[in-house]
Each structure stands twice: as structure tokens, then as C-alpha cells.
Amino acid sequence: MVPAGAGLSAPEVALGSARDPGEYPDACDSAVGKLCYDLVSIPSPSGEEGNAAVRLAAFFEANGRDAWLDEAGNVRAPADDSVLLTSHIDTVPGDVPVEIREVGPDEQVAVGTGSVATGEATGGEPILWGRGAVDATGSLAAMAVAAVETGVSFVGVASEETDSRGARHLVRTREAPEAVVNGEPSGWDAVTLGYRGLLSGTYTATTASAHSSRPEPNAIEHALDWWAGVTARLSAADDADGPVFEQVTAKPVTVEGGTAEDGLAVEATMDVQLRIPPSWTAEELRSLAEAELERGAVDWDEPILPVLASPRTDLARALRVAVRETGGDPRLLRKTGTSDMNIYADAWDCPTVTYGPGDSDLDHAPDERLSLVELDRATSVLAAVCRDRR
């Protein structure tokens, strides 16, 4: 049965906001634009998503939908499981002043696919600046409104930007839906079918303290030598001229080292990440990295496996049709990063894709911004897909 309020048309969507309607910028004239503006205005770095989650739950409750926060901080609004729309509530840290302004008649502002042909907003198109506008509050708002309009299930998940705690909790505590659309910026006219996986680890080494004039390597040198060996082996194994999606990308993300507090040892710690293409397994990468160990040890996190979905599923087809009907020429993408789609595809045997408005080149950027025209288009596409699936 479709929950109360699930069949609302776009003009009837209730915001459930404490903000007075007159307090929104004039250019913010749609329900999804207002919801996105509210959510972007609430700081929500990973681990501090609570206020944004409460705002999101209030939106569903205002539209007659049951919604609650689970133990992981996810906002759950279950309904028709023919499609589960899900995106993340959290953002990376960073204060990007929130504003909506229209692009002047003689201006051009790059916003990815905000304008169908050029990738630039021109001539009065309103643009929302703010942390998370692209990654992935725009997707989150579009999915929330589409879920209310069509009566499908929705989950806003916590901590995607760090450890994917919300997505991991979700797959442990609910059955698989019939299909999943994960929300991340693809551009309103594109569908993401693939992501590389992720293997994260922490290397640690300790050596006895000694005068810096001594020739023996200390823990810091051991860490640097280990990582140099890992990257050299990967360079030899991968085709440097091939697509990045098919290669392993290895990056140190934090490095710490120096003399211990007691003065008796030199310590080194290095956090590393290796992106896993479909042609590699996590075990193969672990073995390669550990083969380079001469000193120290690596503590590996649980890996996230790569995913590459078929473009021939009914879900992928429905998205391509909806993009065409909204005026676009659909594109299919494979991304070099990792997302919660990897977790859903590994845990649930159902069609899974990623979709959402915005240019992923603006993810985490100091000038992160999203075209509200693109946001409206993406919401229309999602609603059409959900109606097609039901």
C-alpha cells in the first residue's frame, strides 16, 4: 500500500521547515530547491549529521510519511520497495558560504551539466553555492522529493565520506529492495555504472632511537621505502596507458613520524589507500603490499569491493529513457572513486546504479556549487524512473 502523501504532485510537496516561506531567496522557487537550500545551510560533516538528519526526517513527516533515525544515524522512510532511493547526509568539512544567485545575462559559470549543451549556466540560471551542494546534498534532496512524489522507499545514510557506517548498517538490518538508485553527482543526464573498490590500511614501524648521523634506516625511512616499493610494483603491473578505472591508484593520506615521547624509539605511521579496479582482488593487493615489507606491519581495514553494473538492466534502461524524456542525451559513466553503491551491490542481489545532479569535479571544492535548473531536472528524472518501476 502506498503511504499517505506518497502521491503528491510537485507543487503540493510540504517542506516541513521552520523557515518562513518568505525567507528563501527569490530564485529558490521549487520544493526541491528549498529543501536543498535548507540542507546545505545546515553544517553536516561526517559524525555531525544529526541536525540535517532531523530536518530531513521532518520533510517526510510533513508529507505524511513515517520517518525515523536509526542507530547509525540514517534517516529511514520505508515505503514501496520497487525502488530504494538513497544518498548520504554527511559532507566533508569546509565552510563554503551558502548563497543562491542568478547568473547574469553576460556571465558564464561552469556547473557541469547545468545547461544541457554547454555545461555552463547562463542567462538567469540560479546557482546554489555551499558545502555539499554537489556531494551529495543535491542528490539527497532530489531523492527525498522524488520519493515523496512517487511513494518509494528512501534512506539518507550517515558517514559515507569516512567509513560508510550508515550504508554498512543498512545492508545488515534490512532486506534487499527490488532496485537501488544511489545518490552521487553524475550530472542530471548521466548514469554511473561502475566504481573502483577501496583497500585502506595503516602501516606502523618502530626502531630504536639513534643519532641522526648513523647510517642505519629509522622507522620513517622504512615507511618511505615500503611505500616506494608498493608503488613501483603497481606501476610495473598496471598498463599506464590504459583507463584509470582499470588501474590501481595508491595514495598515502596521512604520514606521522618522529622520536617517541620517552626518547627511546623512532616511530612512523602511514595511512594509505589503494583503489581496486575490477581486474584486481583485495587479497591480491594486500599480498603485493605485504611482499614489500622489510620492517613494520600493516593493519588493513575491511575492503570495499569494486562494482561494474550492466547497462542492460531494467533500472539502467528506465534512467536512460527518463533522461531522454527530460531533454537530455544519456551518458554512461565509470568512476575512479568509491561510493556506497559498492556496498549495496556487494550485499544485495538487485539492480544498482548511481545517479544525481552536479559536476563531480566540484566535489569537496572550495567553490562547490549546483545549478538549480539541473537539480529540478534530476528530480524529474528520478520521479519518472520510480513511476516506471512501480
N, C-alpha and C positions, 0 to 999 in steps of 0.2 A: 504494500500500500504506500502511496506517495504521501509524505508527511504534510501537515498543514503548512500552507505558504510556499510549497515547493513549486507550484506552477505559476508564480508571479511573472508578469512581463517586466521588462527592464524599468519602465517608468514607475512601477509600483514597489520596487525594492526599497525596504526601510533600512536606514543606516544604523539605527540603534546607538547614535552618538550623543554624547553630552554637549557637543559643539553646536551652537546655534547655526541654522542654515545660512544666515547672512554672514557668518564668519569665514566661509570658504571663499577663496579667490574666484573672481567672476569667470575666469577661464576654466575653472573646475566645475563643469556643468553636468556630469553624468554620475550615476550611483557608483560605478567602479572607480571613477576619478576621485570622488570624495572619500571613498573607503581607502584607496591607495594613499591619498594625501594624509588621512588620519594616521595610518600605519607607519608611513615614512616619518611622520612627525614625532613618533614615539621611539626613543633610542632602544635598540634591541640587539646589542652584541651578544654573541653566544654566552649562555649562562645567565643572561639578564633579559630574557624574552618575556617575563611574566606580564608586564603591563600591556604589551602588544597582544599577547595571547588572550588576556581578559577582554580587550577591545574586539578582537576577532570573534570570540565566543558571543559577545553581546550582539554583534551583527546577525548571527544566526538566530539567536533567541528573539530578536526584534522581528524576524521573518517567520516565526512560528516553528523553528527547528530546534530540536534538542541539541545541546552542545555542552561539552564539559572538558576540563583539563585532566589528563591522566597523570600517572605517577612520573612520567618522563617530562611532563610539561607540554605534551602535544594537545592541540585543540581537536577534539573528535566531534564530528557531526554526521553520524551514520544515517543512511537512507537507502536508496536504490543502489545495489552493488553492481549494476551493469557496467558502471564506470566508477573508479575511485580517483578523484582529483586530489592531488597532494603536492604541497610545496613547503618550503621551510620559512619559519618565522624569524629566525635569527639572521643577523648580518655580521660582517666583520666590523671591528672597531673603526672609528673615524667620524669626525664631525664635519659633515657636508651641509652647509646652511640650506634649509628647506625653503624653496620658493617655486612658484609657478609663474612663468611669464611667456607671453606670446612672442614668437619670432617676428621681427619687423618685416615689412614688405621687401626691404633690400638686404635682409640678413639671410645667412645660411648657417645652420648649426647641425653638425654631424650627430645623428641619433640612430645609426644602424639602418633599420628598415622602416623608420617612421613615415617616410614618404615612399610610396610604392616603387617608383622607378629609380630614385636618386640616392636613397639612403641619407638624405638631408631634409630637415624640417625647414619649410619656407613659408612666407606669406601668411602669418597669423596663426600658425600651428602652435598650440600651447605645449610647453615642455616643463616637466617636473624635475627639479634638482633635489637631491637628498641621498643620504646613505641608505642603500638597499633598494632604491627606486628600480634598478635593473636586477640586482642579485639579492633576493628574488621576490621583493615585496610586490612588484608589478604582477608577477605570475600568481602570487598568493592572493591578491585582491581579485584578479580576473577569475581565478578558480572559485573563490568564495561566491562571487556574484553569479557565475555560471551554475554553480551547484544549487543555489537558491532558486534560480530561474527554472531549472530542469528537474530538481528533486533527486540528484545523485549524491553519493557519499563524498565526504570531504574530510581531510585531515591536514592541519597545519602542524608540521613537525619541528622539534627543537634541535638545536646544536648541529645542524648539517655542516656548518663551517669549521667544526672542530672534530668531534668524534662520531657524528651521526647517531648520537644516543637515541634521538626520537625515532628515527627510522628502524633502528635495531629493535627497540622496544615494540614498535608497531608490528613487525613481522612475527614477533614472538607471541603476541597477545590477540591477534585477530586472524580469521581465516582469509584466504586469498579472495579478492574480488574477481569479477569476470574480466576486468581490464584495468590498467593503471595508466594515468597520464601524470607524469611527474613534472613539476613546475620549475623550470630554469630558463634563462633567456636563450632563445634560439632565433629571435626575430619572428614577428607575427606570421610570416609566410614560409617558415621552415619547420621541419620536424627533426629532432635529434634521435638517431637510432643507436648510436654507439658511444661508449666512454671507455677509456683505459681504466684498469684497476689501480690499486694503491697498496704498496707494501711500505710500512713505516717501521723504523727501528731506532734504537738508541745504543750507540757504541760507547763503551767506557773502558778506560785503561788507567792503570796506576803504576808508577815507577818510583823507586827510592830517590829522594832528593839528592842532588849533587851540584857541584859548582858548574856554572854555565860554560866554563872552559873545557869541560870533559867531553870527549868525542862520542860517548855512548848516547843513543837516542833516548829522549824522555817520552813521557806519555803523550804529549802534544804531537811530537814527531811521529809516533806510532799511529795516532789517529789520522794525521795527514797522509802518511804513507799508505795506510789501509784504504782510505777513500780514493787516492790516486790509482791504486791497483784495481779497485772495483770499476772505476770509470774507464780505465784502459781496457779492461776485459770486455766491457759492454760496447765500447767503440769498435772493437775487433769483431764482436758477434753480430752487431746490427748493420744494416745497409744504410750508410749515411745519406745516400741519395734517395732513399725511399720515403714514403709519407711518414710524418711524425707519429701519426696514430699507430703505425706498425713498429715503432721503436720504443726502447726503454729510455725514459728520461730519469736521470738520477740527480738529486739535488740535496746538498746539506742545508738544513733550515735553521739550525742553531748550533753554535760551537762555543764551548766554555772550557777553560783550562788554566792551570797555574799551580802554584805551591799550595798545599793543603794548609788548613788553619794551624795544625800542630807543627808545621815546618819540616816534617819528616818525609813527605812524599810530593810528587808532582801528579796531578790528576787531569784527565781530559774526558770530556763528554761531547758527543756529536749526535744530534738528531738528524736523521736522514729520511728521505722519501724516494721511492722508486715507483714510477708509473708503469703499470703492467699492460702491454698490448695483448691482443687475443692469442698471439703465437707463443707466448710465454706463460708458464705457471708460476705461482708464488713460490712453490718449493724450488723450482729451478733457479729463481733469483736469489733465494736465501742461500742455496748451495754455492752459487757463484760468489756471493759476497763473503760467505764464511771461509771459502777457499783462500781468500786473500789475508786472512787473519794470521799475523805472526805474534801479536800481543793484544790482550784485551778480549772483550766479548761483546756480542750484540744481543740485546733483548728486543725481540720482534713483537709488534702489535698484531692483532688479528687482521689478516689481509682482506681487502675488498677486491673481488674478482672482476675482470673486465666483462663488458657486455656489448653485444652487437645484435640488435633485433632485426628481424626480417622486415623489409618494406612491403611485404605482400599480406600482412595480417589485415583483418577487417578494421582494426583500430587505426593502423597507419593509412589505410585507404580512406577511412572516414575523415581523417585530418586533411589529407590532400584534397579531397572533394570540398571540404568546408573552406579551405584557403582559396580555392578557385572561385567558389561561390561568393566569397567576400572580396574578390577582385585581384587576387594575387596569383603568382606563378610558383607553386610549391617547390621547395628545395629540401633535400635530404642531407643531414649532417652527421659526421662522426667527430666527436670532440676529444681533445687530448687530455682533458682533466678527468675528474671522477665526481660522481654525484650519488644521491640516494637511489637513483634508478638502478645502479649496480646491485644494491642490497635487495630491492624489490624483485628484480629479475632472477637473482640467485635463490631467493626464498619461495617465490610464488610461481606456479606454473600457469601463467596467463600472459596475454599480450601486454607489453610495456613499452612506452615511448616517453620522450621528454619534449615539452613544448612550453613556450612562454614569450611574452613581448620583451623587446630590448636587445641591445647590441652587447654581446658578452665581452667585447673588447673594453667596455666600460665597467665591468665587474671590479669592485674594490677600488675604483679610480677616485682621485680627489675631486673630479668633476662629474661624478656619476649622475646620469640624467636619463629620462624616459619621455618619449613623445606620448601625450595623452590620446592622440589620434591612433597611434599604434596600440595603446592599451585597450581602447574601445574595440578595435578590430580583433585583437586576440580574444577578448571576451566573447564576441560574436562567434568566432571560430569554435571556441570551447563549447559554447551552448549548442551549436549545431551538431557537434560530434556527440554530445551527450544525448541529444534527441534522436540522433541516428542509431545509437546503441540501444536505446530503451525499447 
